[in-house]
């Protein structure tokens, strides 16, 4: 997963802050898929999972799988 540098910002809690965070969504449960689940998951299911968390769903199926594994799998 590629890192993106963002400029520092000051959150004032006002309308500007609310506008900035409007696309973030935190579902009730964290996905509990294994690496093998992601490797065999159909593209439509990856799209739904990424969209549920407000994450990008661009790229081919292999790129989506790599992104989902990087976002949701924790190293042991």
Secondary structure as GFF3:
##gff-version 3
##sequence-region A 1 76
A	DSSP	alpha_helix	15	20	.	.	.	ID=ss1
A	DSSP	alpha_helix	35	40	.	.	.	ID=ss2
A	DSSP	alpha_helix	43	52	.	.	.	ID=ss3
A	DSSP	alpha_helix	61	72	.	.	.	ID=ss4
###
